[in-house]
């Protein structure tokens, strides 16, 4: 790079004149001309560039310029922040900042208005072609050609018409493919020449690359989310997702042998050319011979096609079938047994499949379901499917921690942050869950004033300990769980709308037991076998009448209530036959008998699940008050709207 002492305009001009007039290799390398400039002169000459050119070429067709800018919309959007930040410093400084595409054509330019006007004389403007093969040595074209920052000052330019300018260009690399996708350039009259101009454009290029990486990661995540939440994501297990550039961003459902034979399916590989202009008929023909598509589905973001889902033939793959038990292996270094999620109902199978797919996407997940449905099992399922079997799993019950302490619990705190803070401070659950899963149960109980901090942690992927200004990056997969209707909580002002949408990128609805049909009987057998082994008791035999009652019951306490009922059989029965006389009264729905209204009777004949006790109390009061719900509400000490909500929740009939 030249500096004020090494660069000589007279010597450089003289060397250039000798070079362009010789028509052949110069006998000796000019002592004052840098090697990179001389090499560029040689390339320019060999490309047939006219050294007497007074201006570069320009794309005059406005439609073509518009299309070129549209094709580079991602690059322009990534550059916008850096350009906006630098623009105030360029005005009145006789300097312009330029963004060129991978062909050296200018797609954006800002800066000093007078210099922008002067640039039009040499086509240093929108649509100007500044590739080295077009106009010879210059900051844009030479940076593109060499892949390195290029500083070209005055007579170092190959074309005589642009030697009244100085420019510094830095290539912009695609953060995923490392291919050059553009150049950022600083240009102006020769007196703006400074050594640090190269450092400035290099810093701008790196800033643009970081913005590109974040932008592409967001788009790819959104594309993956759009696919996983769609109906057709469940239609086929052997799937490859490609982005609009044709690169693989996601795959699932392939055995090791298939992947060894088709390395083209590896994430990041360019499986197809750019999707723009390709028809559904073109795409199968462009796939490698060992990759065969059964179907194609284009993926949209904000109404625009951004990618493609390819459903591939894969004979090795077996899809999850209804009735297949989902197994969760014990965590590493945790003393626990294997966990099984039992169920074959369509809603349950869909929920399990969605949880397994959610593990493949680094996105936040919201698990919604009534109390007792087993929401944490789905959080554990997501965790168990992570590639790293040592990834931490950190559960937090937001309802069990006081509003004053939950912030410190989640984010940690610095020494002296508050009275009683531990010496040296303490890390929070976010840091403990780094590279793993943070499971926030009862997220609806999180204090409203703490929710902005959670939102910021999710968006910035970093936390600040309470009382500390140090930014701590964290890579956490957040799984939030709730039995509340968060949309209603938003309307009440108890939950932030923006946090809800950030949490609910993927939502898994765990169905209540009353909607799972014969899953009740599958769970009956599963829990019965479990408690038989645990207690050393012979497996219970359930009469057909008992099974009928269990299937008919609404299970307000869901799977937890069913498990408690079965456990009670093994604890209190001396024989192995379970008849309807052994069932709790709320299951029998028998409201006859004067003693049944007593709390002792309810608790004595019940599993102890609070939801079930509440449902039983409501049923009995309805019978006692002959269905007069106003009196029922008065007796129970609750409002009528609350009573109606609970009747609906527990599916209580008021015949």
Secondary structure as UniProt FT lines:
FT   TURN            4..6
FT   HELIX           9..22
FT   TURN            31..32
FT   HELIX           35..46
FT   TURN            47..48
FT   TURN            51..52
FT   STRAND          57..58
FT   HELIX           62..71
FT   HELIX           73..90
FT   TURN            91..94
FT   STRAND          95..101
FT   TURN            102..103
FT   STRAND          105..111
FT   HELIX           113..119
FT   HELIX           120..122
FT   TURN            126..127
FT   STRAND          128..129
FT   HELIX           132..135
FT   HELIX           139..146
FT   STRAND          150..153
FT   HELIX           154..156
FT   HELIX           160..162
FT   TURN            163..164
FT   STRAND          165..173
FT   TURN            175..177
FT   STRAND          180..189
FT   HELIX           190..192
FT   HELIX           196..228
FT   HELIX           231..234
FT   STRAND          239..243
FT   TURN            244..245
FT   STRAND          247..252
FT   HELIX           256..261
FT   HELIX           263..265
FT   TURN            267..268
FT   TURN            276..277
FT   HELIX           280..286
FT   TURN            289..290
FT   STRAND          293..301
FT   TURN            302..303
FT   STRAND          304..312
FT   TURN            315..316
FT   TURN            322..323
FT   STRAND          326..328
FT   TURN            332..333
FT   STRAND          339..341
FT   HELIX           346..360
FT   STRAND          365..368
FT   TURN            371..372
FT   HELIX           375..384
FT   TURN            389..390
FT   STRAND          393..397
FT   HELIX           398..400
FT   TURN            403..405
FT   HELIX           406..411
FT   TURN            415..416
FT   TURN            419..420
FT   TURN            423..424
FT   HELIX           429..432
FT   TURN            433..435
FT   STRAND          437..441
FT   HELIX           443..445
FT   HELIX           448..460
FT   STRAND          462..463
FT   STRAND          472..473
FT   STRAND          477..482
FT   HELIX           486..492
FT   HELIX           497..503
FT   TURN            504..505
FT   STRAND          506..509
FT   HELIX           513..515
FT   TURN            517..518
FT   HELIX           519..535
FT   STRAND          541..542
FT   HELIX           544..552
FT   TURN            556..557
FT   HELIX           558..572
FT   STRAND          577..578
FT   HELIX           580..582
FT   HELIX           585..588
FT   HELIX           594..597
FT   HELIX           599..604
FT   HELIX           610..624
FT   TURN            625..627
FT   HELIX           629..636
FT   HELIX           640..649
FT   TURN            650..651
//
